[in-house]
Amino acid sequence: MPESKSRKKPATAAVPAAAKGKAAPKPNPVWYKPVMFGLMIIGLLWIIVFYISQGVYPVPALGAGNILVGFGVAIVGFLMTTRWR
């Protein structure tokens, strides 16, 4: 029985992202990663110090608001991870 010819698809060259009108994402600055991790660690330490000192430190006037400050600082660090490249 005769064998049919195989069909070849034309090779398509990959078009770079810049040629499509979209700029390639730029890498983050050198300071970005240390600040991101630093904020997460500072927030965690803030909460730990609050619990260990039984509310005396870091800011006694805030009382339980120290927990919100600690979580707020840590959340800013976690939000920075969404822009990390």
N, C-alpha and C positions, 0 to 999 in steps of 0.2 A: 504494500500500500504506500502511495506517495506521502511524503511528510510535508506539512504546510510550512511556509516561511514564517519565521518569528518576526513580530513587529517590534521595532525599536522606537522608543519615545525619544524625542529630541531632548538633549541635555539642557537643563536650565541652570544658569549661573545664579548663585546666591547674590542678592542685591544687598549691599551694606545698609545699615539702619540710617546712616546720614543721607544716603541717596533717596530714601523714601520720604524725607522731610522731617524725620524725627532725629533729634540729636541724641547721641549716645550718653547715658548717664555718667556724670563726672564722679570720680572717687571722692570720698569724704576727706576733709582736712585731717592732718595728723592729730590734732587735739580732740577730735570728735569721740574716738573710742575711749580714751582715758576719762573724759568728762562724763560720758554715758555710764560707764561702770562705776565711776566715783560717786555719781548721784545715787545710784542704786545702793551702794555700800553705805554712804552717809545716811540715807533714809533708814536703812536697817539698823545702823548703830544708834541713831537718834531714838528709835523705839526701844532698843535693848537698854540703853542708858536710862530711859524713863522708867522701865519696869524694874531694873536692878536697884535704882535709887529710890524706889517707891514714890515717885512723883516729885522728888526734890529737884532733880536736874532733868533736862537741860535748861528749861525755862519754867521756874516754879509758878509764875503768874498765869501761865496757860492751862495748867492742870491737865485734864484729859485731852485738851487741844494739842498737846505734844504728839499724841498718836496721829492726829490728822496732819500735822506738819511732817512727821516722819514718812507717812504714807504718801503725802503730796510730793515730797522730794524724790522718793523712790519711783513714783508713777511717772514723773518727768523723765527719769532715766529710762524707764521701760518704753515710754513713748518715743524716745530717741532711737530705739532699736528699729522702729518702722522705717526710718530714713537711712539706716546703716547699709552701706554697699560694700 
